[in-house]
Amino acid sequence: MKNLLITGILIGGLYGTILGQGKFLTNDGNISFYSHTIIEDITAINKEVASVIDASTGEVAIIVKMTGFQFEKKMMQEHFNENYVESERFPKAIFNGLIQNNSEVNYSKGGVYDVQVKGDLTIHGKTVKISTEGSIEVNSEGIVARTKFLLNPEDYDIKIPRVVRKNIAESLEITAELNCQPI
């Protein structure tokens, strides 16, 4: 409960929103990435994701703890945090965006609604504008926001050493699922 309150205050302060009616929150969202090359497949899953979605405005705020990504191989996780995303220096990825067609989502009626989201994604200290499609499922417990998109590490000044460059795809497939409850 204490972590939920701290996360809510952090996100609310970070994005200048006061938590209240019409907002949905999670502090244990799920984001993963997948890299496929002829040499190997790499998957990492992160369940330390905080998010606020404002149903009245369509604003979306997501904070991802970079050290929260869990890899199958411990060595990959170390290289990811120490050499690539430099988690000590850049501990969080932050998305601040807007659901472009928010008026088409009926947050009081169960169902799945297709959405388009645009915003700024900051990783490794670099901010890039992104646009993606996804869905919002409204259910009796709240909402589930889902999306899948491609991300190029080079766009965020993440350098992949030449010796392992062929092991990591140029574009990573990012999948997010945020189970949010009303606050």
N, C-alpha and C positions, 0 to 999 in steps of 0.2 A: 504494500500500500504506500509506503514511504517513497519507493522508487517511482511509482505511478504519479504521485503528487509532484515530486521533483522534476520528472520528465515533463509533466503538464506545464509547470511554471517555466521551465527552460524553453519549451517550444513556444508558449504564449509570449514570453518576453522576447524571444528571438524574432518572432514575426509580428510583434505588435498587436496581437489579438488577445482578447480577454476570453478565457474559456467560458462557455455558456451554452444556452439553448441553440440547437441546430448544428452542433459541432460533434465530430466523431474522433475518437482517440484510440491509439494502440501504442504500447511500448514493447511489444514483442512480435512485431511484423517479421516477415520472412522475405529476404532478398537473396537470390543466388546468381552466380554467373557460370557460364559454360564456355569452354574453349575446345574446339575440335581441330586437330591437325592430323596429318598422315602419321606422325610420330606418336602422339598421345592425346588423350582427352583429359581435360582438367575441369573439375567441378568444385566450387566452394559455396557454402551455405552460411548465411548470417541471420540469426534470429534475435539480434540486438538492434532492432530498427524501431524508431519512434516516429509516429505520424499523427498529424491533425488534418482533418478535412472539414471545411466549413460549408455545410449544405446550402446556406443562404447566399454565399458569394461564389462558391466553387474554388476557393483558395485551398491549396494543398501545400503542406510543409512536411518534409521527411528528413530525418537525421539518421545516418547510418554510422555506427561505430566500426571503424576499419579493422580493428583487431578482432572483431566478432566473426570474421570470415573463417570458417573451419574447412580445412582441406583433408583429403584422404591421407596425404603424405605430409608428415611434420616438416620436412625440409622445404616443401613448396610453401607452406604457411610462413615459415621464417623468411624465405626469400621475398614473398609477397609483401610482408610488413616492413622488413628492413631495407630491401633494395629497390622495390618497385614503387609502392605507394607511400613509403616512408611514414608509417603510421605514428611514430613518435612525434614527428614534425607536423604531420597533417592527420590528426586523429579521427576526423569525421568527414563524411561526404554529406552534402546538404543539397536538397532539392526544394526550390520554392517556385510554385507554379499555379496554374489556373486551369480548371476544367472548362474548356471552350464552349461546350454545349450543356452547361450545368442546368439550364432551364428545362432540358428534356428528361432529367432524372427526377422521378417522383420518390423522394426519400421517405414518404409515408405509405408507399404501396409496394408490396413485395414484387420482386422480379429482377431481371438482369437488364441493365441499360448500357449500351455502347457509349463510350466517351472518347473525346479527343483532349489531350492534355499538352499544354505548352508551358515551358518555364526555364529556369536557370539551374543547371546542375554543376555543383562545385566539388571537384575531386582533386586532391594533390595541389590545392591552392589555386587551381585554374577553373574559371567559370565558363561554361559553354551553354548556349541556348539549345534546348532539345524539344522535340515534338514527338508524341507517341500516341497510339491508340490503346485503349484498354476497355475494361468494363467495371461497373459498380453493381454488385448484387445487393439488393435490399432484402433483409430477412428479419425474423422476429428478434434477433439478438443485436442487430445493428446493420453494418454494411461490410462487404468484402470488396476491396478495390484490387484489381488485377491488371497487370500489363506485362508485355514482353517487347524488348527492343534491342538493337545492336549498339554497342559502345566501342569506340576505338581508343585504346589507352594512349596513343600518341596525341590525340586531341587534348589530353590533360597533362601533357609533358611528362608522361610516364615512360621512362626509357627501359627498353628490354635489351639486355646484353646480347651481342651478336651470337655468342656461343649457345644461347638457348632460344634465339629468335624463331627458329623453325619449330620449336615445341609449343609455342603460344600463338594462337590465331590472331590475325590482325584486328578482327572485330570479335568482341565477346558478346554472347547472348545473355542479356540481363532479364531475369524473371522476378517479378515482385507480387506478393500476396499480402495484403494488409487487412487483417480482421479487426475492424474498429467498432467500438461500443459508443453509444451516445453519452455525452457528458453534459 
